[in-house]
């Protein structure tokens, strides 16, 4: 079972990993957007990692959402907050998250973010990453969930690299976005990589 303490520890690892990737993400975003994605992601997780999370995992996830709302006004920060809120609703009042719940939580986040961002699957956005991870986690044993999610997120970046962006600021670049990784998909990959325990490397 994943309790608030485990969530807090995971947030610290993600904050560290996304801080290290901040420059890379800003550069990727700068090629197709305004170049602040790395700052958005690293600041949001740093804020969340510093919070004292309650034992109720639903309320803990809500606190993570609020952390992003406090430090980020960007669309990506808003989407992440929306995703955490959707998961928080499903887990409210619980002392922990059972591993088999993870695919459903990722799918709930995907659907809420899709509704908020008016996006569709196949638009070359983070929604595609969430969809791939939700599918990959179905029936996966807890021991390999993190590596499964990382592989699914990484495969999504590569699958969409040679396609044009169809949503957000990146869509204005049209054919110029072909051959470039979607910044949101790349950021999601770095986020899930941060879930690895130090023993498995980073």
LUMMIKE-186602 format. One record per residue: residue number from 1; residue in one letter; x, y, z of N, C-alpha, C in turn. Coordinates in pm, whole numbers, plus 32768, in hexadecimal, padded with zeros to 4 digits. Each point is the difference from the previous one (the first is absolute). Layout:
BEGIN
R   n res  npx  npy  npz capx capy capz  cpx  cpy  cpz
R NUM   a    X    Y    Z    X    Y    Z    X    Y    Z
...
end
This chain:
BEGIN
R   n res  npx  npy  npz capx capy capz  cpx  cpy  cpz
R   1   x 8054 7F87 8000 7FAC 8079 8000 8058 807E 8000
R   2   x 7FD8 8061 7FB1 804C 807D 7FF5 7FC0 8066 805E
R   3   x 8043 801D 8070 7FC9 8060 8060 803A 808C 7FEA
R   4   x 7FD6 805D 8054 802C 808C 7FF0 8098 8010 800C
R   5   x 803C 7FAE 8057 8092 8006 8011 8044 7FD7 7F7E
R   6   x 7FCD 7F97 7FBF 803A 7FD3 7F81 7FEC 806A 7F93
R   7   x 7F8B 8042 8002 7FE7 806B 7F9F 8062 8072 8015
R   8   x 8015 8025 807E 805D 806C 8022 808E 7FE0 7FD1
R   9   x 802B 7F85 8017 8086 7FD6 7FD5 800B 8002 7F68
R  10   x 7F97 7FD4 7FBC 7FFF 8001 7F6E 8007 808F 7FCA
R  11   x 7FB7 805A 8040 8002 808D 7FD7 808C 803D 800B
R  12   x 8047 7FDA 8068 8089 8032 8012 805C 7FCE 7F91
R  13   x 7FEF 7F80 7FDA 8051 7FC9 7F94 7FDE 8043 7F7B
R  14   x 7F7F 8014 7FE8 7FD5 8042 7F84 8032 8091 7FFC
R  15   x 7FF8 8044 8071 8030 808C 8007 8094 8007 7FDC
R  16   x 804D 7FA3 8034 8090 7FFC 7FE4 801A 7FE2 7F6C
R  17   x 7FB9 7F9E 7FCB 8015 7FD6 7F75 7FD3 806B 7F9D
R  18   x 7F8F 8040 801B 7FCE 8067 7FA3 8053 8080 800B
R  19   x 803A 801A 8075 8059 8073 800D 807B 7FEC 7FA8
R  20   x 8034 7F85 7FFF 8074 7FE0 7FAD 7FDE 8007 7F6B
R  21   x 7F82 7FE6 7FDF 7FD4 8001 7F74 7FC6 8086 7FD3
R  22   x 7FFF 8062 805A 7FBD 807F 7FE5 8034 8045 7F81
R  23   x 8084 8003 7FF2 803B 8043 7F8A 7FD9 7FB8 7F7F
R  24   x 8005 7F7C 8004 7FDA 7FAF 7F8B 7F6E 801C 7FD9
R  25   x 7FA8 8004 8064 7F72 8016 7FE4 7FE4 808D 7FCF
R  26   x 8046 8060 8036 7FF1 808B 7FD1 802D 800D 7F6F
R  27   x 806B 7FB9 7FDD 8033 8005 7F76 7F9C 7FBF 7FA0
R  28   x 7FC9 7F8D 8029 7F9D 7FBB 7FAD 7F84 8058 7FEF
R  29   x 7FD7 8041 806C 7F8B 8058 7FFC 801D 807D 7FAF
R  30   x 807B 8030 8007 8027 8077 7FB6 7FF9 7FEC 7F69
R  31   x 800F 7F84 7FD4 7FFA 7FE2 7F71 7F71 8005 7FCC
R  32   x 7F9D 7FF0 805A 7F74 7FF9 7FD5 7FA3 8057 8054
R  33   x 8035 8046 8063 7FA9 804E 8059 804A 8074 803D
R  34   x 7FE4 801D 8081 803E 8075 803D 8079 7FE0 8056
R  35   x 8026 7F81 8006 8080 7FDD 803F 8006 7FFE 8097
R  36   x 7F8C 7FF5 8043 8003 8002 8093 7FD2 7F7C 803F
R  37   x 7FF1 7F98 7FAE 7FC8 7F83 8032 8054 7FC2 8070
R  38   x 8083 8002 7FF2 8056 7FC7 8067 7FEE 8044 8086
R  39   x 7FEF 8084 7FFC 7FEC 804D 807B 7F77 7FDD 803D
R  40   x 7F9A 7FF8 7FAB 7F79 7FDC 802E 8000 7F7B 804A
R  41   x 803C 7F9B 7FC2 7FFE 7F79 8037 8055 7FF6 807F
R  42   x 8079 8034 7FF9 805A 7FF2 8074 7FCE 8052 8077
R  43   x 7FCA 8078 7FE7 7FCA 8052 806E 7F86 7FBE 8040
R  44   x 7FAA 7FC7 7FAD 7F88 7FBF 8033 8020 7F8A 805A
R  45   x 805C 7FAC 7FD3 8022 7F8B 8052 8053 8026 807A
R  46   x 8051 8069 7FF5 804B 802E 8076 7FA0 8032 806B
R  47   x 7F99 8049 7FD5 7F9A 8033 805D 7FB3 7F8C 803F
R  48   x 7FDC 7F9D 7FAE 7FB5 7F8D 8032 8055 7FAD 8060
R  49   x 8080 7FF0 7FDF 805B 7FAF 8053 8018 803F 8089
R  50   x 7FF2 8084 8007 8019 8047 807F 7F87 7FFE 805C
R  51   x 7F8E 7FD4 7FCC 7F84 8002 804F 7FFB 7F8C 8064
R  52   x 7FBF 801A 8070 7FE6 7F98 8065 7F7C 7FBF 7FDA
R  53   x 8004 7F87 7FCA 7F87 7FC2 7FCB 7FAF 7FBB 806D
R  54   x 7F7C 800B 7FFA 7FAA 7FBC 8061 7FFD 7F69 7FE6
R  55   x 7FD3 7FB1 8064 7FFA 7F6F 7FF2 7F9B 7FD2 7F98
R  56   x 7F95 804C 7FF0 7F9A 7FE2 7F9B 8040 8015 7F76
R  57   x 800F 7F94 7FB2 8049 800F 7F80 7FB4 8057 7F9C
R  58   x 7F7C 8001 800A 7FB3 8058 7FA9 8020 8092 801C
R  59   x 8005 8023 8080 8022 8089 8027 8091 801F 7FE0
R  60   x 8056 7F9A 8008 808D 8013 7FDE 800E 8023 7F6B
R  61   x 7FB7 7FB8 7FAB 8004 801C 7F70 7FC4 8089 7FE1
R  62   x 7F9C 8027 804E 7FC5 8085 7FEF 8067 806C 8023
R  63   x 8050 7FE6 8068 806A 805F 8026 8067 800E 7F91
R  64   x 801D 7F92 7FBA 805D 8005 7F8F 7FC6 805A 7F91
R  65   x 7F80 7FEE 7FE5 7FBC 8053 7F9C 8008 8094 8026
R  66   x 7FE7 801C 8080 8004 808B 802F 808C 803B 7FF6
R  67   x 8066 7FAB 8013 808B 8031 7FF3 8019 8032 7F73
R  68   x 7FD0 7FB6 7F9E 8011 802C 7F74 7FB2 807F 7FE4
R  69   x 7F89 800A 8039 7FAF 8079 7FEC 8045 807B 803D
R  70   x 8046 7FEC 806F 8043 8071 8042 8074 8038 7FAF
R  71   x 804D 7FA7 7FC3 807E 802E 7FC2 7FFB 8007 7F68
R  72   x 7F94 7FD2 7FC3 7FFE 7FFF 7F6E 7F7C 802F 7FC7
R  73   x 8009 805D 7FA5 7F88 802D 7FB9 8002 7FCC 7F70
R  74   x 8064 7FAD 7FE0 800D 7FCD 7F77 7F98 7F94 7FE6
R  75   x 7FE7 7FE6 7F80 7F9B 7F9C 7FDC 802B 7F75 802F
R  76   x 8081 7FE1 7FFA 802F 7F7B 8028 7FEF 7FEE 8098
R  77   x 8021 8067 804B 7FEE 7FFB 8091 7F6E 7FEF 8026
R  78   x 7FA8 8045 7FB7 7F70 7FF5 8017 7FCF 7F73 7FE1
R  79   x 8033 7FC6 7F93 7FD8 7F79 7FDA 802D 7F99 8069
R  80   x 807C 800F 8030 8031 7FA4 8067 7FAB 800C 807F
R  81   x 7FDF 807A 8026 7FAA 8015 8075 7F79 7FBD 7FEB
R  82   x 7FCA 800C 7F88 7F7F 7FC2 7FDE 8008 7F68 800D
R  83   x 806E 7FC7 7FD1 8013 7F6F 8008 800A 7FD0 808F
R  84   x 804C 8048 8052 800C 7FDA 808D 7F7A 800E 8049
R  85   x 7FB1 8065 7FDA 7F7C 8013 803E 7FA4 7F8B 7FDF
R  86   x 8005 7FD1 7F85 7FAB 7F90 7FD6 8024 7F83 8051
R  87   x 8081 7FE7 8012 802B 7F8D 8050 7FDA 8012 8092
R  88   x 800B 807C 8030 7FDF 801D 808C 7F6E 7FDF 801F
R  89   x 7FA6 801E 7FA2 7F71 7FE4 8015 7FE7 7F6B 8014
R  90   x 8048 7FAE 7FB4 7FEE 7F6F 8008 803A 7FC4 8080
R  91   x 8064 8044 8039 8046 7FC8 8074 7FDB 8042 8085
R  92   x 7FA4 805D 7FFD 7FDB 804A 8079 7FD3 7FA0 806F
R  93   x 8038 8015 8079 7FD9 7FB1 8073 804C 7F7E 8010
R  94   x 805F 7FE6 7FA5 804A 7F81 8006 808B 8013 803E
R  95   x 8033 7F9A 8047 8085 800A 803C 8070 7FE0 7F9D
R  96   x 7FDB 7FC9 7F8D 8065 7FDD 7F9E 7FC4 7FD9 7F7A
R  97   x 8055 7FFB 7F9A 7FD6 7FDA 7F7A 8031 7F71 7FE6
R  98   x 7FA4 7FA9 7FD9 8028 7F78 7FDC 803C 8003 7F74
R  99   x 806C 7FB6 7FE7 8042 8002 7F7D 7FA1 7FE8 7F8B
R 100   x 7F9E 7FA6 8014 7FA4 7FE3 7F90 7FA5 8075 7FDD
R 101   x 7FFE 8067 8056 7FB0 8078 7FE3 8048 805F 7FA1
R 102   x 8083 7FEE 7FF1 804F 8061 7FB5 7FD2 8017 7F6F
R 103   x 7FE1 7F96 7FB3 7FD3 801A 7F76 7F83 8058 7FFD
R 104   x 7FA2 7FE6 805C 7F85 804F 8005 8019 8091 8028
R 105   x 805F 8017 8059 8021 8088 802A 8040 804E 7F8D
R 106   x 805B 7FBE 7FB8 8040 8042 7F8D 7F98 801E 7F94
R 107   x 7FA4 7FA2 7FEB 7F96 8015 7F9D 7FA3 8072 802A
R 108   x 7FE2 8008 8080 7FAA 806D 8032 8044 8087 7FED
R 109   x 8083 8004 801A 804C 807B 7FEB 7FFE 8026 7F6C
R 110   x 8015 7F9B 7FAA 7FFC 8016 7F6E 7F7B 803E 7FD6
R 111   x 7F93 7FC5 802D 7F7B 802F 7FD6 7FE3 808D 8032
R 112   x 8027 801D 807C 7FEA 8086 8038 8055 8067 7FB5
R 113   x 807C 7FDC 7FE2 8059 805B 7FB7 7FD0 8014 7F70
R 114   x 7FC9 7F97 7FC6 7FCB 800A 7F78 7F8B 8062 7FFC
R 115   x 7FA9 7FF5 8064 7F8B 8059 8007 802D 8090 8018
R 116   x 8063 8013 8058 802E 8086 8023 804A 8041 7F8B
R 117   x 8056 7FB3 7FBF 8053 8039 7F95 7FC3 7FF9 7F76
R 118   x 7F87 7FC6 7FF6 7FB9 7FF0 7F80 8058 7FB7 7F99
R 119   x 8049 7F9D 8032 8058 7FB5 7FA7 7FC9 7F78 7FDE
R 120   x 803C 7FC2 7F9C 7FDB 7F79 7FD8 807C 7FA7 7FFC
R 121   x 7FEB 7F80 800E 806F 7FA3 7FEF 802F 8007 7F6F
R 122   x 8083 7FFB 7FEE 8038 800A 7F79 8028 808D 7FDA
R 123   x 7FE7 8062 805A 8026 808C 7FE4 8094 801B 801A
R 124   x 8049 7F99 802F 808D 800E 8026 800D 805B 807A
R 125   x 7FC3 7FD2 806D 8006 8049 807F 8016 7F9C 8072
R 126   x 8009 8034 8078 8010 7FAD 8078 7F8A 7F9F 8011
R 127   x 7F8E 801E 7FC5 7F8D 7FA5 8007 8022 7F77 7FC7
R 128   x 804E 8001 7F93 8029 7F81 7FC3 805A 7FB1 805F
R 129   x 8052 8046 804B 8058 7FBF 8062 7FAF 7FBE 806F
R 130   x 7F9F 804A 8035 7FAB 7FCB 806A 7FB1 7F86 7FD0
R 131   x 7FCF 8008 7F85 7FB3 7F92 7FC7 8057 7F83 7FF3
R 132   x 807A 8013 7FD0 805C 7F8F 7FEE 8025 7FC1 8086
R 133   x 8018 8054 8064 8025 7FCE 8085 7F8A 7FB7 8041
R 134   x 7F89 803A 7FF5 7F89 7FBF 803A 7FED 7F74 7FC5
R 135   x 800F 7FF5 7F7C 7FF1 7F7E 7FBD 806D 7F9F 802A
R 136   x 807B 8031 8004 8073 7FA9 8020 7FFA 7FCA 808E
R 137   x 7FC5 804E 805C 7FFC 7FD7 808C 7F95 7F97 801F
R 138   x 7FA1 7FEF 7FA4 7F94 7F9E 8016 803C 7F75 8013
R 139   x 7FE2 7FC3 8073 802D 7F78 8019 8095 7FF0 801D
R 140   x 8046 8071 8013 8090 7FFB 801B 8019 7FEB 8095
R 141   x 8064 7FAF 8020 801F 7FE9 808E 803F 807D 803C
R 142   x 7FE8 801B 8081 8033 8079 8041 8098 8010 7FF1
R 143   x 8048 7F90 7FFF 8093 8006 7FFB 8035 8042 7F81
R 144   x 7FB5 7FF5 7F92 8034 8037 7F81 7FAD 8076 7FCD
R 145   x 7FA7 8034 8054 7FA9 806D 7FD2 804E 807D 7FD6
R 146   x 8062 8025 8050 804B 807B 7FE0 8049 7FF1 7F7B
R 147   x 8048 7F93 7FEF 804A 7FEC 7F83 7FA1 7FF3 7F89
R 148   x 7F8B 7FC3 8016 7F9C 7FF4 7F96 7FCE 8089 7FD6
R 149   x 7FE6 8056 8063 7FD1 8089 7FE4 806B 8050 7FB7
R 150   x 807C 7FF1 802A 806F 8049 7FBF 800C 7FD5 7F6E
R 151   x 7FF9 7F7D 7FE8 800A 7FCF 7F76 7F8D 8034 7FAA
R 152   x 7F86 7FFD 8037 7F8B 802F 7FB5 800C 8095 7FE1
R 153   x 802E 804E 8061 8010 8090 7FEB 806F 801D 7F9A
R 154   x 806E 7FB5 8009 806E 8012 7FA2 7FDA 7FD8 7F72
R 155   x 7FB7 7F91 7FF5 7FD3 7FD3 7F7C 7FA2 8066 7FC1
R 156   x 7FAF 8042 8053 7FA2 8065 7FCD 804B 8077 7FC4
R 157   x 8069 802D 8045 8052 806E 7FCB 8033 7FDC 7F74
R 158   x 8034 7F88 7FF2 803A 7FD6 7F7F 7F94 7FE8 7F97
R 159   x 7F8F 7FC8 8028 7F94 7FE3 7FA1 7FCC 807F 7FBF
R 160   x 7FF9 806D 804E 7FC6 807C 7FCD 8069 8063 7FCA
R 161   x 807E 7FE1 8013 806B 805E 7FD9 7FF1 802F 7F6E
R 162   x 7FE3 7FA4 7FA6 7FFB 8022 7F72 7F76 8028 7FCE
R 163   x 7FA8 801F 805F 7F7B 8030 7FDD 7FF4 8094 8024
R 164   x 7FA4 804A 7FBF 7FEE 808E 8024 7FAD 8011 807E
R 165   x 801B 806B 8049 7FAD 8022 8074 7F7B 8039 7FD0
R 166   x 7F94 7FDA 8044 7F7B 802D 7FD5 7FB7 8052 8069
R 167   x 8044 801E 806F 7FBC 8048 806D 805F 8061 8042
R 168   x 7FC8 806A 8039 8051 8060 804B 8057 8056 7FA5
R 169   x 805D 8043 803F 8058 805A 7FB6 8053 7FB5 7F97
R 170   x 8024 7F83 8022 8054 7FB1 7FA5 7FBD 7FE8 7F79
R 171   x 7F7A 8000 7FFC 7FBC 7FE3 7F82 801B 806D 7F98
R 172   x 8021 807A 802F 801C 806F 7FA5 8080 7FE9 7FB0
R 173   x 8052 7FA3 8032 807D 7FE3 7FB9 7FEC 7F98 7F93
R 174   x 7F89 7FC1 7FFF 7FDD 7FA4 7F95 806D 7F9B 7FE1
R 175   x 802B 8002 7F80 8064 7F9E 7FD3 8087 8010 8045
R 176   x 801A 8076 8037 807F 8015 8047 8006 7FAD 8080
R 177   x 7F8B 7FD6 8031 7FFF 7FAF 807A 8020 7F6D 7FE2
R 178   x 7FFE 7FDB 7F81 8021 7F77 7FD8 8094 7FE8 801B
R 179   x 801E 7F93 8042 808C 7FE0 8021 802A 8031 8089
R 180   x 7FAB 8050 803F 801F 8033 8086 7FAB 7FB8 8067
R 181   x 8038 7FE4 8077 7FAD 7FC2 8068 7F9A 8064 8033
R 182   x 7F89 7FD0 801E 7F9E 805A 803E 8032 8022 808C
R 183   x 8009 8081 8023 8035 8026 8083 7FB1 7FC3 8075
R 184   x 7F7B 7FFC 7FF2 7FAD 7FCA 806C 8016 7F6B 8013
R 185   x 8010 7FB7 7F92 801C 7F70 8008 8089 7FE8 803D
R 186   x 8061 8052 7FD9 8087 7FF2 8036 8002 801E 8096
R 187   x 7FB6 8067 8027 7FF8 8024 808F 7FC0 7F8E 8050
R 188   x 7F99 7FC1 7FC8 7FBF 7F92 8046 8060 7F8A 8010
R 189   x 8051 7FE8 7F9A 8066 7F97 800B 8060 801C 8073
R 190   x 802E 807C 800A 805C 8024 806D 7FBB 7FF5 8089
R 191   x 7F7F 801E 8004 7FB5 7FF4 807F 7FFB 7F6D 802B
R 192   x 7FDA 7FA6 7FA5 7FF5 7F73 8028 808A 7FC2 801A
R 193   x 8067 8031 7FBC 8088 7FD1 801E 8024 801F 8092
R 194   x 7FCC 806D 8032 801A 8029 808A 7FC4 7FA2 8068
R 195   x 7FA5 7FAA 7FD4 7FC4 7F9F 805C 805F 7F8F 8024
R 196   x 8069 7FF0 7FB5 805F 7F95 801C 8040 8016 8088
R 197   x 8010 7F93 804A 804F 8008 807B 8092 8010 7FDA
R 198   x 804C 8044 8058 808D 8017 7FE3 8049 7F7F 7FDF
R 199   x 7FD4 7F92 803D 8043 7F7E 7FEB 7FFA 7FD4 7F6F
R 200   x 7F9B 8031 7FB7 7FF2 7FDB 7F74 8041 8065 7FA3
R 201   x 803E 8066 8039 803B 8069 7FAD 7F98 8069 7FE2
R 202   x 802D 806D 7FBE 7FA1 806C 7FE1 800D 8029 7F70
end
